[in-house]
C-alpha cells in the first residue's frame, strides 16, 4: 500500500482510502483527503436528509478540472460492481432491468462514496418505507434557477416572495443555496399527497408567480425565455426526479456546497454560495437550519426513525489499529449533530492529542437534576465524571463521581442549551476551566491537580483523587472524589512564581480584571497610577520562539485566537519586541478621525463576524494595539512584580510601531484625570495601585475603573420580531445578567442598531435557537411573541440608570462583546451613584421638624 493510502474501520466495516493526496479541485488545491474530512464532519446532518432515499451519484474520477478546462463527469444510478455487500440498497425497475440504488444511511457508506470520488449525491423527495416500497413525498422543493444576466441576489428576492406564499399555504420553507447558481426552497409535507399531486401544486405555484411577476419570474421549461428572469423549476417534485442533497459538495471549479441557510442571510447584499470550509465551520458550531423539515416529515428523531434511517445516528468509529472501539463511540451514539448544539466529531481516525498542556473543565449542568461534570483531557479526549453534589470543598467529606462516556476535546469550551428530547437536555455553563497536571492515572485511582485559568468556582489550584469504588477497575461506574492538599509546587505554578526558562513555552495567561469604583475609592491618591480607559477589545499578545518569525499570537480575554483578525497588530507586536520574547496586555481599538477610540468602528473587525472573516478588507478601519502591561519578558515572569516595575520594563523593552503604541499614564490628580477623559470623549479612567502585582484571571480591587457613562454587558436570551422595515430582522433583544446560576431578565434594547447590525445580530441568533425561555422569571407580556436563543451571546449597552425593579432604563445598543463569555457578565454597579442615592433616601426618611421645632 502506498504511503498516501490508509486502512480504517467505520461502523465495523473495513475501508481502504487510496490516493488521499489526489487533487480533486485544482483551483483551490482541495484533495481527496479534504473531501473525506468534509463528508465525515457533516455526516450526521447530510445523512439526516439523504437517508432512506435512493442515491444517484455524480462522479469525477480525475477531479473537476478548472473553470476553463473542466473534466468530464458521469452519473451513476446503480451500485458499482464490487461495492461492499454491507451497503444498504433498494432495487428500482428501469426500462430494461432493475437497478440497485445505494441508501446513504450511515457514515461508512458516505465515506465509501467519497472514496469513489462521488462528489455530488442526488436524491428524490420521497423515501422507502419499511416494506421497501416508495412512500409519498415528505418534502416539497422549488429550484430557483437564475437565467442569463440574473444574480443570486435576484434569486433571493424571488425566494422571499415565495416564502410569503408558502407560509400562507401553511408550509414553513427553508432556503438552501444550491452550491451552483441558484437557491432551493424546501418545505416539509405530511406525506398524504402523491408525487403527482405535489408536482401539480408546485407547477401552479410557479405559474402564479410568473403571472404576478412576469418581468422577474418564468415557469416555462423553454430555456430561450429565461434570460433576465428566474426560472422556478417545479418538476423536481416528480417521483422520477432528483435534487442535489443538502450538504452535498458540488462538482464546480471550486468546492461549493448545497448549504441550508437562514432567511435573514437572503436579505444580505453580498449573498454568495458557501464553500466546504465555511459549511464545516457552521456544522461544527451546531444546528441545522433544515432540521425542521426532517422533523415535520417524521425523521427528526433518530430514535423513532425507520430502521433504514437510524443507523447513522450511532455510526461506530473504531481506532486505526482495528482492535478497540473508538473512545468517542458511546458519545456519538447518544448524539446527532443536527439536533444538539454540542460538538459531534465526524473524523475517522483515533482521537488526536494537542501540543498544549492538557485541559480540564467543570460544567454546571442544569439538566433534569442539577449536577456538575468534571472533564479531564487524556489521550486526545475528555474523560468525564458526573458529580451530583459538585466538587468537595473539604477533605473530610468525599463526593460521589459517576464515570460517564468520554467527550471530544472541543467540549472544554462548550456552553449552551441542549434541546428537550435530546440526551442530557438542559443548560450547561462552564463553572471553571484551566490546565491539569496528572500525578497518577490508573484503572482504580486518578490523582490530578487542577489549575484554573479563570475567575471560576474553584478559587485556585486544587488537588483531587478519584477512587474507583470496587477497586479493581471493573465495569462499575461509581467513583469517589476526594480533595487533597495542594502541593507547594502547584501553588507556585498557579501564581507564576516558578521561573520560566527562555526556551520554555509561555504560560497560558489570562488578563487581570478591574473592579468598578468611584473617586472616593482612590485614597490616598499618591498610591495610585492613573491610565485612560480605552474603548476596545482586550488582547493578550505573545511573542515566543514557537511563534513563526514576523508575527505574534493574539488572544481575547476568553481565549479566542484573534491573530487572523488583526494581522497588522501581530506583525507590529513582533517588530516592537524585536529579538526577544514577551507576553503583553493591552486593548485593540479603532480610532476615529479625531484619534479617539470608536467601539462602533471596531465592530467590523471583531472576532464575532458571521461568517468568520479573518483579516481586514479594504473598507475596514485600521486598528491600534494600546499596550499597558507586560506579563513576561525573555522568559522571566513579571506577575509578582509591582505595577511601576512592570511599566518600566514595558517602556524599556518595546519600540512603538504604527499599529502598536504605549499610551502615557496621566500626570495629575484623579479629578483632573476624569475631566480630561470627559473632554477627550473617552469612557473614563483606570486606576492601578503602584505596588499591585498582576493577578492573572482575577478581578482585583487593586485596579479600579471609574466610568463617565454607564455601560453594562448583557447576555442575549431572546428577541422579539420586528415590523415594517424590521420584519426580516427583529424589533428588540431580550437581555439578562447571570446571577447565582440563573439568568435574570433586565430589560430589552431596540435602539442603537445600524442596518448591518440588525442583519448580523439576526444571523447570530438564528444560529443559536433555544426551545425554552432561558430567563429565571419573565412576565407574560414580556415573553409574548418572543423567540428564544441559547444564553451564550454577549453584548454591551449604554443606559441611564437601574430602575427599582432591576431593569435597565433607556438602554442603547453599543455592540457585541465576543471577548467575553456569559460567565464574565455581572451587574456593573456605580458606587458613587448608589452612595448619593442612599444619602438621599436617608434624608427622606429622617423626621422633619415641625414649625415650632425649627424655631420659625
N, C-alpha and C positions, 0 to 999 in steps of 0.2 A: 504494500500500500504506500502511495507516495506521501510525503510529509504534509501535504495540504489536504489530506483526507482525514476523516475521523469516524470512529465507530461509537455510536451512542445507543442507549436504550431509553425509549419513551413509552410510558404506559405499558411496560412489559414487552415491548416489541423492539427488536434489534434493527437499527438503521445504519447504513453506511453513507456518510455525506462525503461527496467527492468534489474535486475542483473548487474548493472553497475560495480560492483567490481569483476565480474567473470573473472578469468584469462584465456585468450584465447591462449596466448603464454607463457607456463610455463618457458621456458629457459630464457626469458627476463622479466617475470612478467607483460607483457602487458595485460591490462584488456579490457573489452568491452568498458568502458568509453574512454580509449585511442584510440581504433579503431574508435569510433564515432567522437572523436575530429579530428582524421586524415581525415576521409572522409568529414567532414564538412569543413576542411581547404582547401582540394584540390578539392572541389565540382565543381567549375567553370571549371577548366581545364579537370578534368575527364569527366564531362558531355559533354564538347565540343567534345570529341572523341567517347562517347558512345551514345549520343542522337540519337533517330530515328532508333536505331538498336535493334533487339530482343536480350534480355539479358538472357544468361544461367548462373546460379549461382552455385558455389561450396560452400557447407555449412559444417561447423564444429560445430555441436551443442554443443559438450563437449570440444571445444578447439582443438588445433592442436596436443597436446601431446609433446613429446620430440623426438629428433633425433633417439634415441634407442627404444623408445616406442611410436610411433605415434598413434594418434586417427584416426578412420575411418572418411571419408568424403563422401558426396554423391552429385551428380549433380542434379540440379533441372531446368527443362525447363519451364513447365507451372507454372502459379502463384499458390501459396499455397492456400488451402481452407481458406476462411475468410480474404483474402487480402483486404485491403481497396478499396472501389469502385472508389476512385479518382485516383488510379494509372493507368496511360495510358497503354494500352495493344493492341496487334495485334494478330489475330489468324493465325496460320500456320498449314496446313494439314500435319499430320503424317500418318503412315501406317494404323493405326486403327481409329484415330479420330483427329479432330483439337485440337491444344493446344494453350492456350492464353499465350503469352510471355509478360513480362513487358518491358516497354521502360524507360530507365534511363534518363528522360528528365528534372528532377527538383531535387532540394535539398531534398524535402520531401521523394521522392521515394528512393533516395540514403540512407537517414537516416533509412528508414524502412527496407531496405535490410540489412544494418549493424546491426540493432537491431535483425534481424533474424539470425545473425552470418553467413551471406553470405560474407565470406572474399574475395572470388575471383569472379570477373564479367568477363564473356567471351562474345564476340560479333563477328559477321561476318564482312566482309569488305564492305558490302552494307548497305543501309538504306531503310526504307519505304518511298515512295513518298506521296504526298498529297492525292492520291486516295487510299492509303492503300496497294498498291502493291509494291513488292520489286523492287528497281531500280538497274541499273547496278552498279558494284563496283566503289567506289570513291577513293580507295587506293589499292596498291599492298603491300603485306607483304611477306618477306622471313624470315624464322625462322632458325637461325644458332644454331644447337644443337650439343654440344661437345660430341663425343664418349668417351668411356673409355680411360683414360690417356691423355685427351685433356683439356687444361686450358682455362679460359675465355680470357686470353691474346691471345691465338692462334685463338679463335673465332674472336677477334678484328682484327687480321691480315687478316683473310679472309674477314671480313666486309670492310676493307679499300680497298681490291682488287675489291670487288663488287661495291663499291662506284664509282670507275672509270668506270666500265662497265655500271652502271645505268645512270651515268651522260652523258656518250656517247650516250645513248638512249634518251636523253632529259628529264630524270627524275632527281629529286632532293631528294635523300634519306636522312632519319633521323634515327640514331640508337636509340634503346631502349634496355637497359639491362633488361632482362626478369624478374628479381627477382628470377629466378630459377637457371639455369646453363648457359644459352646461351644469345644470342643477337637477337633481331628482327630488321629488316630494313623495314621502311615504306616509301612509295613514293606516292604522290598524282596522281590520274588519272582523266581524263576529262569525265569519265562516258560514253564514246562512245563504249567501248568494253564490251562484256558479261563476266560473271564469267568464262565460259569455255574457252574463248579466253585468259583471263588473266592467267588462270591455264596453258595453253599451252605455253605461253611466259615464265612464271616463271619456268616451267619444263625444257624448252630448255636452259634457262639461267643457271640453276643448272647443267644440263648435260655438258654444255660448260665449266663451272668452274671445274667440275670433270675431264674432259678430259685434260684441261690445267694444273691442279694441282692434279694429281692422288694420290700423297703422302699426301695431306693435306685435300682434299675435296671428299665427296661421295654424290651422288644424289639418289641412290637406296634406296627403303624403307626397304630393308632387314637389320635387326639390327645386324646380325652377321658380316657384313663387315664394321662396323663403328668404330671399335677400332683404336685409334690413329689418327682419322680424324674427320673433322667437317661435319656433315650431314646438307645439305641445304634442309629444308622442304619447298617444293614449293606448297604442297597440301592445305595449309591453305587459299588459294585464292578461293577454291571451295565454291559455294554458300551455301553448307550444313555444312561447317566447321566454327569453331570459334577460335578466338585468345584471350588471356588474354588482357583486355582493358588497354591501357596506364594509369598509376597512380593507378591501382588496387593493393591491397595487395596480397601477396601470402600466401598459407597455408603451409609454410615451418616451420621448427623448430624455426626460427627467423622471425620477421615481415619485410621481404624484400618487395620491390615494383617493378612493371614493370615501370621503370623510363626512360623517354626520356633523352638523353644525347647530348652533342655537340661533334663534330668529334675530336676535339683536345684531349678530355678525352680518346679516344680509343688508343691514342699513349702513354698513361701513362703505365709505367711498373707495377704499382700497381692498375690497373683497378679492381674494385670489384663491386658486386651488392650493391645497396643502401638500407638502412633501412628506415622505415617510418619517423623517426625523421629528417633525413637528407633531405628527399624529402619535408617534410613540410617547412624546412628552405628555400629550393630553391623556392618553390611556393610562400611563403610569400615574398621572395626577389624580386619577379616579373619575368615575362617572362616564356614562354613555348617553348622549342626547337622544339616541334612537331606542333606548331600552324600553320606553313606554309602549312602543309599537309591538315589541315582543310580548310584554305583559298583557296588553289588551287582547292579543291573539292567543293567550293561554300558554305561552312558552317562557314567561319571565322567571319562573321559579324552577331551578333545576330539579328540585326535589319532587315536583309534580309533573315534570315534562314526560312525554312518552319515552320509552327506553332508548329509541334511536337518537334522541336529542339530549340524553342525560349524561353520557359518558364524558363529555368534555369538561364537565364541572369538577370531575375528580381524576383528571388525567394524571397518571402516575409517573413521577420522574425517578430515574434510577441513576446512581452515580456512575461516572465513566468506566469504572472497573467492572461494571455489570454485576457486582456481587451483593451490594446492600442497597436498600431503598434510599432515595434522596432524603436528606434531613428535613426538607420542606414539604414532603409528600402529604403529611397529615394536615399541614396548614392549608395547602392548596385545595385539598379535598373538601374543606369546610367553607371555602370562599369562592366567589365568582367575581371577576373584576368588573363586570358590567353592573353589579348591584351593590357594591360596597366601595366606599372611598379608600379603604385600606390598600397598601401596596400589595399586588398579587404578581409574583415574578413569573416571567414566561421563558427565561433562558433554559438551556437544555443540559448544561453540564453541572458539575458539582458547584456548591456554593463557594464563592470566591472571597478570600480574606481581603483586608485593606492594609495599606502600608502604614497607616497611622495607628496610634495607641488604641487598644480595644476599648469599646464604649459600654456604658450601661445607661439604662433609662428606667425610671419608675413612673408608671402610668396610674393616674387616678381614674378609675373606670366606673362610671355611673351606669351600670347595667341593671338587670333585674334586681340585683343586690349590689350595693356599693362595695367595691373591693379595690385593692391595689395590685398592679402587675410589675414584678421585678424582672427585667430582661438584661442579660449579660452576654456580651459578644464572645463567641467561642467558635473557632473553626469555620468562620465565614457565615454564621447565623447567630441569632439571638436565642440563647437558652432561657426559658421562661418559667417563672413560678407565680401562681396567683396567691395573694396574701389577703385572706378575708378580713383581717383586722389591721393590716398595714405592717410596716417595719417596726420591730421592737425598739423602744426608747430606753430600756433598762436591761442590764444583764441578768436581772433577777427573773425576768419573765420571757419565755420563748413564745414565738408565734407560729401558727400553722402556715406552711408553704406547700401548695399543691403544684407539682410539676406538670406543665402543660406542653403542648406542641411547640417546636421551635418556630421562630418567626424570622422573616428576612431582615437583614441589617438595616434596610431603609426604614423599618418600623421605629427606629430610635427617635425619629423626628415627627412621627405621625401624631396628629391631633385632629379630632373631628367627631362626627356623629355617624355611627353605624346604623343604617335604617332598621326599623322594626321588621321582624321576619327574617333577618339575617343573623348568622351566628355572632354572638357577643353584642347584640343590639344595645345601643346606648351611647352616651357621650364620653369621650376619653380625652383627658388632658395630661400633659407632661407635668408630673409632680416634682421631679428633679431629674437631672441628667448630667453626664460627665464621662470621665475615663475610669478605668478599673485596673487594679493590679491583682493578678491571680497568684495567690500563695500556694494553693493546693487545689487540684481538680481530680477527684476520684469518683468512683461509682456510688460511694455511700457518703462522701463528705466533700464539700467545696468550701474553701476559705478565700475570701476576697476583701480588698479594701476599695471602697468607692470614693472617688474624688469628684465632688460636684463642681460643675463649671458654671453654675447659675445660682441666683438667689432663691433656691428652692427649699423643699421641706426638710432635707437632711440637716442643713445648717452647718455643714462642714464635713470633713472626711470621716467615714465610718467603716469599721472592720466587722464583717459578718461571717458566721459559719452556717452553712446549710447542711443539715444532717438527715440522711435517709432513715426513716423510722424503722424499717425492717433490717437495716444494717448490712444487707448483702447485695444491694444494687438490683433487686428484683423488680417485678413489674408494678409494685405498689407505688402510686404517685404521691403519697403523702410524705412530706419532709417537715422538719422544724427549722426555723431560722433563729439564730442566737447572736446577740450583739456582743462583740468582743472589744477589748481595749484597743484603741488606735495606736499604732507604733509611732515612736518619735520621728522615724524617717518619713512616715506617711504625712505627719503634720508638717515637716519641713518641705516636703514636695508640694503639699497643698498650698502653702503660703509663699512658695517661690524662693525659699532661703537656701535650697541646695544649689551650689554653684553649677553653672551650665558651661561646659567647655565650648570653644568656638566651633568645633566640628559636630556638636550635638544638635539635633533638630530643635527648633524653638518650641517653647511650651505653648499649649493651646490656651491662650489668654482670653479673658472676657473683659469688657470695659467696666471701669468703676463708675458708679452712678451717683448723681447728686440728689439731695432732698429739696423739696420746695420750702422756702422760708421767706423771711422779711428782713428789712434792715436791722430790726431790733435783735435778730439772731446773731449779728456780726459785731459782737462786743467782746473785748476791745478791738477796735478796727485795726490796730497795728499788728494783730496776729493773723490777718487775712490778706491774701493776694487777690486782686480783682481782675477778671477777664470779661470781655463781652460775650454774650450768649449768641451763638450763631444758629441761624435757622436753616438746618440742612439735615443730612443723614450721617449718623455716627459710623465711622470706619476705623478698624484696626488694620494697619499696613505692616506686612512682614517682609523683610529682605533677609534671606538666608542663603546658605550655599546650596540648598536643594532647589531654589527658585532659578529658572533659566536666566541667563545673563540678559540684562537690559530691561528687566521687569521686576515686579513685586507681587505679592499676594495680598488682595484686599478682601476683608470680611466685614459683614454687617454685624450689628450688635447681637442678632440671633444666629450668627454663624453662616449665613448665606455667602457664597463666593461671589463677590461683586467685581472681580478683576475684569471680566469681559465687558462690563458695562462702563467702566471708567479707564480705558486703556491709557489715556494721556496722564492720568494720575499715577497708574502703576509705573509707567516709564519715568515720570517725574520723580517719584519716590526713590527709584533705583539711582537716578542721577544725583539726587540730593544726598543720599547716604554715601555715595562714592564706592570705594572698595570694601567697606565694612559691612557688618550685618546689624540689623536693628528691628525692633518692634515699636511702632509708633501709634499714637492715639490722636484722633482729630475728627474733623467734620468736613464732609464734601458739600460744597454749596454751589449754587448757580447765581451769579451776580447780575443785577440789572444794570441799566445804562448809567446809573449813578454810583455803581460799585457797591450796592447793598445786597445781601442775600435775599433771594426771592424764592420761597418754597414752591410756589406755583410753577415757576420756570423749571424747577428741578424735577417735576413730575414725569416729564417725557424721558428722563434718564434713569428713572427709578428701576430697581431690580424687579418690581412687580409688573412690568409691562406684559400685556397679554395680547397675542402670544409673545413668549420671551424674545426680546430683540436686543442682544448684546451690542455694546458699542454705539457710538454716536452716528447719526446720519447728518448730512449737510445742514438740515434745518434745525438740528438740536442745539441748545445753548451749550457753550463750553462750561466746564466745572473747574473748581479750585479746591484743593485739599488744604484746609487750615489745620496745621499740626499744633497741638497744645501740650502734648506729654510724650514721654519716652519710657517704655517699659523694660527695654533690654537694649544693650549696645555691645557689639562684638562679643556676644556670648555671655556677658555679665548681666545678671538680673538686677534691675533697679527698683523692684517693687518695694523693698524695705527702706529705700532712701527717701528723704523728705522732699516735699514739692520743690523747694528752692534749689536743691541739689539736682533733681531731675531736670529742672528748667535750664540750669546752667549747662548740663550735659547735652541737652537738646539743641540749644543755640550754638554750642561749640561744635557739634557733630554734623549738623545739616547745612547744606548750601542751598538756599532758596532757589526755586525754579519758577517758570511761568505758571505751572499748574500746582505747585507746592509752596506754601508760604507759612511762616511762623508769625501769627498775629501778636502784636505787642500787648503786654499787660498794662493795666491802667494806673497811672500815677495820680493819686488824689484820693479823697475820702469817698465813702460809699454813696452819699447823696450826690456828689458831683458825677460819679460813675453812672448812676441811674439817669441823671439829667442828660448826660452825653449819649447814653443809649437811646433815650427818647428822641433826642434831636437827630440822631442818625437813623431813626426808624427801625432799630433793632428790637429783638424780643425782650432783652433785659440783661442781667449780668449773672456771672457765676463766681462766687467767692470760694477760695480754697485756702485752708489753713497752711501757713508756711511750713509747718512741720508734718503735714499729713503724708503718710505712706500711701502707696497705691493698692487699694483693696479690690483686686480683680473680681468682677462679677458681683460686687456688693454695693448696696446703696448706703451711703455714709453721711452722717451729719458733719463730717469734716469738709464736705463740698456742699454748698448751699446755692440754689438758683433762686433769683428774685426776678420775676417776670413783669413786663409792662402791661401786657394784655392777658386775659385769661384764656388758656387753651386746655383742651382735655383730649387725651387719647381714648378711643372708644372701640368696642368690638361690635361688628355689624351682626345683628341677629335676624334681620329680615328686611323686606322692602314692601312698599305699597304701590300698586300700579298707578301709572300716571294717566293723564287725559290730554286731549288736544295734541300739541306737538311733542308731548312726552309719552304718548300712548305706547310707543315701542321701547321705552326705556323704563323709567319709574318716576313716581311722584316724590317719594321721600324714603330715607333709610331709617330703620329702627335700630336704636343704639343701646348698648349695655356696657356695664362695668363689672368684671368678676368680683365676687365678694363671698368669702367663706364657702367656696366650692359651688356657688351658683352664679348665674348671670343676672344682674339686677338691671331692670329697664330704667333708662334715664332720659328718654325722650326720642324725638326724631328730627332729622335735618333734611330740608328740601331746597335750601338756597346755597349759593356759592359755587354751583357746578357750572363749568363750561360745557358746551355741546359734546366735546370729545371726552370730558369727564363722565358724562351720562352714559355714553356708549361703553367706555372701558369698565365702568362700575357694573353695568348690566352683564357684561361678559364674565367678570369675576364671580358675580352672584349666580349666574346660570350654571357655572362650573362647580358650584358648591351647594346644591339644593339639600334641604332637610325636610323630613316628613312632619316633624313636630316642632312646636314653639320652644326655642332654647331658653327663654326668659323664665325666671322662677315664678313671677307673677306678672300678669298683664291684663289690664281692664278690657272688657269685651269690645268697647268702642275703639280701642287702640289696635286690637287684634283683628277687627273686621276687615276682611279682604286682603290681609297680609300674606305674603309668600315668605316662607322661612328659609334660612341658609345656615350652613354649619357655622358655629361661632368661632371662626378662625381668621377672619379678615379684620385687620386693624386699620383704623383711620384716625384723623385728628380734626377737631372742630374748634372754632372760637365761640365764645358765648359771653353773655352779660354777667350772669351770676347763677347760683344754685337757688332753686325755689325751696320753700319749706318742705315740699313733698319729695325732694331729692331729684328734681328734674332740671335739665339744662334750659336756661331761659335765653331765647333768641339765638340758638346755635347757627353757625355758618360753617359750611364745609371748607376745610383747608387742603386736604389731600390724603392719600394713602400713606401708611407707615409700614412698608414691607420689612423694615429693620426691626420691627417689634413683633412679639408674639402675644397672644391673649394673656399669657401669664405675666407679661411686663406691664399690663394696663392696671392702673389703680387710680382712684379718685384724687385729683390734684387739689389740695386744699390751699387756701390763701390765708395763712395765719394772721396777717395784719388785718385783713378784712374781717376775719372771724373775731379777732380781738376787739375791733371797733364795734362790731355788731353786738358782742357780748356786753361791752360797756353801755351801749345804748339800751339794751334790754334791762341791764341792772338799774339804769337811771329811770326807766319807765316803771320799774317795779317798786322803786323807793316811795314811801308815803309822802304825798305832797303836803306842805304846811298849810294850815288854814290861814285865813286873812289875819286873824289875830296873832297867830304864832309868828307870822312873817313881820309883825311889827308895823303893819300898814294901817 
